[in-house]
Amino acid sequence: MNTSDTAGFLPVSKEDMKARGWDGYDFLYVTGDAYVDHPSFGHAIISRVLEAHGYRVAILPQPDWHSADDFKKLGRPGLGVLVTAGNIDSMVNHYTVSGKRRHDDAYSPGNEAGHRPDRATIVYCNRVREAFGDIPILIGGVEASLRRFAHYDYWSDKVRRSILFDSRADILMYGMGERQIVELADMLKCGVPVEDITTVAGTCFIQPHADGYKKIPSYEECVSDKRAYAEACREQYREQNPFAGNALAQEHGGRWLIQNPPQPPLDTRELDEVYELPYMRRAHPMYDKYGGIKAIEEVKFSISSNRGCYGSCSFCALAFHQGRIVTSRSDESMLREAELMTKDPGFKGYIHDVGGPTANFRDPACAKQMKTGACPDRQCLYPKPCPNMRVDHSKYLELLRKLRAVKGVKKVFVRSGIRFDYLIADRDETFFRELLKYHVSGQLRVAPEHVSDNVLKYMHKPGRSVYDRFSDRFYELCSDMGLDQYIVPYLMSSHPGSTLKDAVILAEYLNKHKINPRQVQDFYPTPGTVSTCMYYTGLDPFTMENVYIARSPHEKAMQRALLQFRDAKNYELVKEALIEAGRTDLIGFGEGCLIPPRKINKQYDERKGGANGKASEGKRGIGQNKGRVKGRGRRTQRPWDTSGTRGDSGRGRSRKQGLRKQ
């Protein structure tokens, strides 16, 4: 490959460094993802931030971990090694919730799995030690961030130590990392020994004592006592406050993990600077012969507008990673990005998304959050919107209007999460109407996740009545404007608190409203979430009340089958679930029944959707009959098409563990 082909990318070889005139470099960046120089990829942001501050960074993407040879090929860096598993926890990337090995990887060349090891951060760090000895190792990214304390590991079904101990790294950066990495680099450049760097916000380190720190239950206590584990989880979440949080200490075998309070969120000016660094905005040319990197396809023509989320869903790790304080880029910065897109030869006039963790959040929930942080003992939207929360879509609406007016832009879609409870709380429906008129491509994806109020309570999601209000208004507005559009609901089975009776309630709802989900999501206990704490301990960490957990694979299969009760292959599971839940009244031929009282025959199978249990193709190619739902006065919701599929995190492979971009 000619060096001219790679000009503009950071070096991945000694030849690249030579072409830049480098006789050495400062940081080696080891990543489990392929090298994509786009701000949707954490390694691109951190390396470009370092470059902007005068540091030389070489990228080592997806090295062969079977020996230390690959780690040595660029030579020893002058200041240290940065290690990340990539945009997704490596175990989530490799395994489904049922433990099956995945055959694809959107972050690898040719969408091919197998280019990174299990527990990639640990494996890479041990190879770095083998290659370079006592060189400073700094770890970050989702895998490190969400495993920074003693944590339940679903794949080994046990509590593991902080990843900082198992990786033998020196410092762990949690959160988004832009401020931390510059402070750490500056200290290392000034000759500060890495073991003496203990004051940087948003970092964790290990030391032999915990004097002056707030102590939480130790690793050993978390292993032996599930209540202690729940207490540790509660304190970790309470103290994720950049303005008032305490530093935390957790003992591991006589040594102490210390977590400094989080970094404050980047303000608008800082976000603009980060997203306007000189990214190439594509995958490195070395992957062209493999067909490129699939993960860039969804985000190449999307715009990241904000960070943080005060939704605080229990199964989402955002509050633990990006934080609950929302900050946004300026309109001017995003307009410049849109104009840059229009110059790309592959741009067809469509901006695929404008959003973030939650698209319609633009500012902190209330004025005091930027002074004292988010409230430790209450949430902004659950169980109902806080009276201090500002509900205002005007800024987001103005941004979308400006983007629609950019020359060369035909359509601006909003495909990242719309928080429907926040939307319906806005009495001014101007945004709602324009969203439906200009920014929905026939289907709007929202995440009720469930309809049983019992389950929604543990999810920290709004009650069913809120979703019904939103859904009804959606179809009323679509009808008023003559729009043939549908809601695509994300749904989850077997979340902590969900019994078979709760799953039946959801199945009845789907039946009543003629919703036929082609894919549903089993709850996946990923590191760092409140729901995972519930799954492991059987306790709600905030109330210490017992929580029902569907643990057996068979019960999980029954709950999942109930969400797809129309599928012929699920008949026996659905029948068993209804009998066990005491709902045999739903076995019959009445309007509200889910299955007939006999084994499905060919005629029934075809009537309900074809030999494979799928809805028959309609005019638009996504199945399901049109019409109005009896008693509802609105249009039928359609099943998901292939564009509505998602991975085991519940937000698609690019949003594992509920995380949006990094």
N, C-alpha and C positions, 0 to 999 in steps of 0.2 A: 504494500500500500504506500503510495506517495505521501510524503509529509504535507504536500499541498492539500491533500484530501482531508487531513486532520487539523489543518490550521484553524485556530480558534478554540479547539478543544484543549483541555488540560492534558499534560503528558501521561501516556500509559506505557511508555517504553523509554529506554535510554536514548533511542534514536530521536524520539520526540523532544526529550530534554536537550539533546545536542542541537536540534533545529532551533530551539529557543535560546541557545547560547548559555544554557545552565551548566555550571560545573558541579552543582550540588543542589539539594532542595531541602526544605524545612520539614514538611509533613508527608508521610505516606498515608493515603486514605484507602483502607481496605473495606470493600462493601460486598454484600451478598447479592446485590442487584447488578444487572448489566449497567454499563455507564451510559446514562441518558442525561444530557446537559439541559435540563428543563427544570423550572422552579417547582414542579410537582414532585420532584425527587429530592429527598433530604440530602443525599451526598452532593448534589449539584449546588444547592443553596449554601451548605457549610463551606464547600471548597471555594466557591466564588466569593463568599464573604471574606474568607482568609486572604484570597488573592487581592481583594479590594483594599485590604489593610497591609499589603506589601509582602505577604508570605508566599513562598513557592510550594505548591501542592501537586503531588503526583497521585494518580488514581490507579488502584489495583482492584479491578472488578472481578468478582467471582474467581478467585485464585484456586488452583488445585491444592486442596487442603491435606492431601495424603502424605505430603512431605513439606519441608520448609523451603524448598527450592524456589517456588514461585514468589515467595515473600522476600527473597533476597535479590531478585533479578533487577530491581531498580536501584540497588545499593542502599546503604544505611542512611536514613533521613537525619538531618541535623538536630531537630528538636523533638520529634516524637511520632507516634503512629496513632491514627484515628481508626476506630473499628466500629462497623455497624452491620447488622444482619440484613439491612435493607428497609424498604418501606413497610414490610410486614414481618411479624414474628415468624421465625423460620419454621416453627412447628405448625402454626396455623397455615402457613404457605404449603406445607408438605402433606398435611393430613386432613381428611374430612372429620366431621364430628363423630362419625362412626368408627374412626380409626383407620380408614382405608387410605392408602397412599394415592396422592393425586398424580395424574399423568401429564399435567400441563403446568406451566409457570409463566404468567404474562410478563414477568420481570426478567426473563431469560431469553437468549436468542432462539428464534424459531418456536417460541412458546413451549419450550421443552423443559421438563422437570429434571432434577438431578444435578444442577450446576452449583448447588451450595449444600453444605452439610446440615444435618439436624443440629439444633442449638448452635447456630453459626457463630454467634458472638464469642462463645466459650472456645470453640474449636479454633477460630482465627487467632484469638489472643494467645492461645498456647503455642501456635506455630510462630507467632511474632516473637514470643519469648525464646523459642528455640533458635530463631534466626538472628535476633539482635540482643539477646540477654536482658540487661536491666534498663532498656530504653523506656522512657515514659509512654504508657499506653492509656489513651483516653477513649472510653466507649460511649456510644449514644445511639439514638434512633429508637424506634418503637420497642424492639425487643429488650433493650437495656432499660429504657425508661419505665416500662410497666413491670419489670422484674427486679426493681431496685431494692425492695424489701423482701423478707421471707414471704414466699408466695405459693399458693396451691398450683401445682402443675398437673393439668388434666391428663396428659399423655402418660405420665408415670404414676398418676393417682397418689401423689404424696406432696408434702410441703417441701419445697426446695429452699436452699439458702439464697440470700441476695446474689444476683448474678455477678456482683463485684467480687465476691469471694471466689466463686467457681472459675471466673475468667482470669483471675490474677492480674486484672487491670489496676491502674493506679487511681483513676478518677472516672466517675460515671456522670455524664451530663444527661439530665432529664428535661423533658419539655422540648421546645423548638430549637434551642441551642445557639442562636446567632450571637447573643451577648456573651454567653459562657465561653464559647470557643475563642473569641477575640481576647477576653481577659486572660484565659489560660495561656494562649499563645504569647501574649505580651510578657507574662510572668516567666515562662520558660525561656524566652529570648533574653530576658534580663538576668538569667542565671539562677532563678529561684528553684531549689530542689523540688521535684514534684511532690515529695512527701510533706513538704512544708506549705503546700497550697491548700488551705483549709477554709477560706473565707468567701469563695465565689458562690453567689446565689445560683440556685438551679443545679447544684452539683452534690454528689455523694462521695465520701471517702471513708477509709478505715483507719481507726486509731485504737490504742490500747486502753483508753479510758473514756468516760462520758460525763466528765465534770462540766456543769453548766448547761447541759442539754436536757430536754424533756424526754424521758424514757418511755418506751412502749414495750409491750410484752416481747420477750426474746424469741429468737428462732426456736430454741428448745421448747419454750412454753407453747408456741404456736403449733409445734409438732404434736405435743402431748395433750393439749387442751383446746378444743375447738372454740370454746367461749373466749379464751385468750386471743385466738386468731381473729375472731370477730371484733374484739376490742381494739386490736392493733389496726385493723382495717378502718374502723371508725375514726381513730385518731389521725391516721394518715390522710383521710379525706378532710377532716376538720382543719388540718393545718396547711392545706394547699392554698395558702393565702399570701401573695407577695408583699402585702402591706402590714399584715398583723399576725402572720403565721409564725410558729415557733420552730426552731431547729429540732429535729427528732433524732433519737439514738436507739438503736436496736442491737442487743447483744447477740453475738454468734460465737459460741465456744470460747468465751473469755476476751474476745475482741469486739469492737463496737463499730457498727455501720452508722455513720453520721450523715443525715440529710439536711443540708442548708435549706432555708425557705426558697420558694420559687422565684425566678426572675419576674419582674413586672412585664406585662405584655408590651410588645413593640407598639409605639404610637404610629399615627398615620404617616408621618414623614419617614420613619424608620422602615415601615412596611414598603412604602414606595421605593426606597433605596434598594431594599433586598430584592424586590420583584423586577427591578429594572437594571440589574447587573447584566453584563454581556453574555448571557446564555446563548448557546447555539440553538436551543429549543428543538433538538432532535437527538436521536440516538447516535452514538459514535459510528462512523462509517465502517468500522471493522465488523459490524453486525449485518451489513447490507446483504452479504452472501447467504445469510440465514433467513432473509425476509424481514429483518428489523426486529424491533421489540414491541410486542403487542400493547404493553401498558401505556405507551405514549399515544396510542390512537385515540383513546377516549378524552385525553386532556390536552392534546396539542392545540386544539382550537377552542379551549375553555379558558375562562378567566377566574382566578382566585380573588375573591373580593374581601374576605374577612377571615378572622381566626377566633378561636374560642367558642364556647357554647354554654349558655346558662340553662339549657334544657335539662341536663343532668339525668338522663335516663340511666337506670341501674346497670343495664347491660352494656353501656357505652363507656369507653375508657377516656373520652375526651377531657372530662373534668380533671382526670389524673395526669393528663399529658399536656394538652394545650391550655387548660384552665377554664374557669367559668366567666372570665371577663372578655367580652367581645370588642375587638378593635378592627378597623377597616382601612383599606387603601383609599386614596383620594380618587375622585371621578377622573381627574386629569391623567393620573397614572394609568388607569384602566383604559381610558380612551386612547392613550398612546400605544398600549398593548394591542388594542383592537385594530388600530391603523397599521401596526406592524404585521398583524395577521393577514391583512388584506394584500400584503405584498408577497406572501408565501405562494408559490406556484400551486400548492395543493389545496389552497383555500377556495371553497366553492360558494362562499357568501353566508355560511351558517356558523354562528358562534354557538357551540354545543351546550355551554353552561356558563352561568355567571353566579357564583356562590361560594360556599365553603362548607364547614361542618353543618351549618343551618343557613340556607340561602337568604332568608328574609330577616336575619339578625344583622344589624349594621353598627349598633352602638352598645355600650354597657347597658345592662337592664335598668339601672337607676344611677343617678348622679353620684351617690356615695361610693359606688364600687371602685372608682379610680382613686379614692382616698383611703377607704378602710377595707376594700376587698368585698367579695361576695359573703353573704351571711353564712356562718358556719352551721347554724341550727335550723335554717329554713331554706326553701328553694323558691326560685322566681316564678315557676309555672305550676308546680305541683304542691298540694292537691288542687289548687286553683291559682290563677294569676295573683301575684302580690300587688296590693294597692299602690305600692311605690314604683312598680314597673312602668316604664314608658312604652306605650304601644303606638308605634308610628312607622308606617311604611313609606313615608314621603321621600326620604333620601334614596332608598332603594329604587323606588319608582322613577325618580328623576334620573338616576344612573341608567336604568334600562331605556328610558326615552332617548337619552344622549347616544347610547350605543346603537339603537335602531337607526339613528340619523347618520351614522358614519358611512361615508361613501364606500361602496363595495360590500356592505353588509346587507344581506337580504332578510335574515331572520335571526333573532336572538332567543335561544331557548333557556329555560330554567329547569335543569334536570337533577340538581343536587337537592338535598332535603328541604322541603318547605314545611315549616312547623305549623301545622294546621290549627292548633289551639291558639297560637299567637295571631295567626291570620284572622280567625273568626272573632277574636277579641277586639279587633280594630273596627270601630263603628263606621269609619269612612271606608266605603267599599270601592273606592277608585282603583286602588292597587289590585284588589281581587278581580275586578272586571278587566283591567288591562292585562293582568297575568293570563287570564283565560283567552282573551282576544288575540294577544300577540306572542305569548311566550310558552304555550303548551302545544306539543306536537301530537295532538289527539288523545294523549294519555298523560295524566298528572300522577306522579308517584308520591305517595305520602305513607307515613308509617304509624298506623294505629297499633300495630303489632298484635293486638288481641281485642276482644270486646267484653270479656268478663271483668267486671269491676274488681273482683278479687285478685285476678292476675295483674291487672293494670296498677293496682296499689303497690305491688312489689316491683313492678317495672318503673314506678314513679312516672307513669304516663297519665294523661287526663282520662276521665271516665268516658264510658261509651256514649253518654248523652252529648258530650262535646264533639265527638267524631260524627255522630248523627246530624248535629246541627250543621257542621261543616259540609258533610256529604249532601244533605238536602239543599243547602244554599248553592253548592257547586252546580248541581243539576238544574236548579231554578234559574241561575244566571246563564248557564249554557243554553237552556231553552229560550230564555228571553232574547239572547243574542243569536239564536239560530245556529248554535255550534254543536256538532256531533262529537262530543269529547267524553272521556271516561276517567274514572279514578282507578289507579292500580295500587291496591293496598299491600304493603309489606306485612307479612304475618309470621308469627313465631309460635312453635309448639314446645311444650315441656319446659317452659321457663319456670324457675323456682316459684312455688305457690300454685302452679297449674295442676289441678286434679283432672281425672277423666271427665268429671261433671263440667269443669270449666271448658275442656276441649269440646264437649258436646254442645255447650252454649255457643261456641264459636262456629261449629258446624251448622247449627240451626240458623245462625245469622247468615252464613254463606248461602244456605239453601233458600232462605226467605228472600234474599236480595239477588239471587241468581248470579252469585260470584263464583267463578270456577278457577281457582288458582292453579296454574300449571306447575309452579314450584313453590314450596314452602320451606321454612327454615326451622330446623331443630335448634334449640338453645345450645350454644357452644361456649363452654366455660373457659374463656380466654383470660390471660393474666391481667390483673390490675383493676377488675371491675367489681362493683358491689354485688352484682348478681352471681359472680363466681364465688365470692365469699359466702353468699347464701347457699349456693350449691354444695360447697364443701362442708360448711358448718351446720346447715339446717337452721341458721339463725339470721334474722334481720339485724345487721350490725348497729343500726341506729335505734332500734327499740328493744333488741335482745329477745324478741318474741320468736317462737318456733315457726318455721316455714316448711310447708310440705314440699318434698323434692321427689320428682319422678326419676328414679335412679336406674331401674332395670331397662335393658334395651327393648324388652317386649312392651313395656308400658309406653316408652317413648315412641315405639313403632305404632302403637294404637292411637296415641295422640296425633301423630303425624298423619296417619291414615284418615282420621276424622276430618282433617282439613281438605282431603281429596277423596271424599266419600263416593263421588261419582265414578272414580276409577275402578273398573271391574276387578283388578288384581287386589284391591284393598277390601273386598267384600267381607271376607272372614274376619279380618282384624276389626273392621267397623262393627260387625255384628257382635263380636266378643266384647268390644268396648261398650256398646250400648247395653248389653246384658249386665256387664259388671257395674255400670253406672246407674243401673235401675231405670233405664230409659227405653224399655222395649216398646213403648208407645210410638217410637220413631221408626219401628220396623213395620212396614205396611205399604199401602197404596194411596194413603191420604195425601193431601197437598203438603203437609208439613213433614212427611216421612222422609227419611234419608235413604233407606234401602228397602227392597221388597222382602216378604217373609219367606223367601225360598232362595236357593242358590241362583246366582245370576245366569241367565241363559243368553244365547246369542241375540235374540230379539231385544231383550232388555238392554244388553250392552250397546247395540247399535242405536237404540232410541236415546240412550243417555250420552252418546258421544263418540261412537265408533269402536272398532275392535281393540284399539289400544287405550281406551278409556279417555281419549281426548275429545274436546269439543270439535264438532264438524266445522269445516272451513266456511266462513261467511264471506260476504262481498269484499270486506277489507282484509281478508286473509288472517284474521286473528280469532275467528271462531265466535260461538255463542250467538243465540238469536237476539234480535233487537226487540224493542217494545218497551212497555212500561210495566214496572213491578206493581202487582196488584196491591192496592192499599197504600202505596208510597207516593204515587203521583210524580214519579221521576223516571228517567231512563235507566235501563239495566246497565250495571257495570260489566265491563268485559274482562275476560281472563287475561293473564299475562301472556305477552308474546316473548320471543327470545330476547328482545332487548330489555325485558323486565326481569331477567334472571339475576340471581345474586349468589355470592359465595356463602361460606359457613359463618361469616361474621354478621351477616344480615345486611350488608351494604355493597355487595359485589367484591370481586377480588382486589380491586383498588382501594377498598375501604374496610379492610380487615380490622376487627376489633373496634369497629365504629369510627375509625380515624379517616380523615378526609385525604390529606395530601402527603404529609410527611410521616 
